[in-house]
């Protein structure tokens, strides 16, 4: 039997409702403040002898000095490149030997570390994780190698029109805000990077009281608390305040950035500053965005620009809600010659959703998909660990999975119109076009 999209939406809704009823009284996990300063989110899952550890560390790009763009990311990447106990090769061989995984990476608001091991190897895994986080050596040869690797990758990215458009959009929307730091900013700084820069950033930002740790799997509360206190014993605390946040640019009229490339299709990014994840309008915004351009083939932008007019290979919109205000953006790929019409149609759809109520069917379909697909965000231990970390970072409460559907279903047609008018700015946005400008003949 062939399932229609409507049938799939019904199935997803039923699954979501069943899941909610089955666990109505069961929170996703337990929050525990440890004596050593860590915040622990624990979800016991004893059906499989596996443990997943996910850590968020307040050491993302928002924590780096403005004159050292990229220091947060490179510091995170160097943590796996050798400790006072183990050279880089040994770290990798030890985690591979037990069939586990261990990684550390940077991010905007937080750096992250993750560990996955069998229950019987939990001590080995925590020994490796704590060693990587507490005892990095930041060998100069590894720093030089990593700098060379990053600069080469940045150079490769300059050949990708999507990346060029995205970076130009980011810089134009955010200005000097940490979210607006681009690969060009990083490339200008990295040749000046010193080992002391890395050591200083690590010392200021990596500490017990900057850690959120989520543990999911075959472990009980007493056991994991004891292990965390044992393996992270002696790690210092830090009271170093985060740098003051620089406000994003105030865009009072449409800003256009044109970048000429000898390519066959135009890559377009347009949008404006959006909302933070903790904004109470978040739920109305994601429903509105689903209808506008976030819902794939069921969205208005896709229906109009791709399906009806055949103008674009791809068009979608997103609200990137982070700890601070993210961006609303529409991404479009079209022929050079269609760029003007595609931009005009996009702005028309934005103004339409601001001016006219959405239909009952559009609203119902958006709610059905968003609530029905939500359980898929928690269908593995890794996803549950990520969800627990997410909940703590954005102060959502451990009953967030139970509340989510109610928050989505409470959104009305009037809410959609209100948030569209409040957070979409078709007359004062950023438009970035990477294209063969001679063929595109932009009117903007």
Buried (B, 14 or more C-beta within 10 A) or exposed (E): EEEEEEEBBBEBBEBBBEBBEEEEEEBBBEBBEBEBBBBBBBBBBEEEBBBBBBBBBBBBBBBBEEEBBBBBBBBBBBBBBBBEBBBBEEBBEBBEEBEBBBBBBBBBBBBBBBBBBBBEBBEBBBBBBBBBBBBBBBBEEBBEBBBEEBBEEBEEBEEEBBBBBBBBBBBBBBBEBBBBBBBBBBBEBBEEBEBEBBBBBBEBBBBBBBBBBBBBBBBEEEEBBEBBEEBBEEBEEBEEEBEEEBEBBEBEEBBBBBBEBEBEBBBBBBBBBBBEBBBEBBBBBBBBBBBBBBBEEBBBBBBBBBEEEEBBEBBBBBBBBBBBBBBBBBBBBBBBBBBBBBBEBBBEBBBBBBEEEBEEEBBBBBBBBBBBBBBEBBEEBBBBBBBBBBBBBBEBBBEBBBEBBEBBBEBBBEBBBBBBEEBBBBEEBBBBBBBBBEBBEBEB
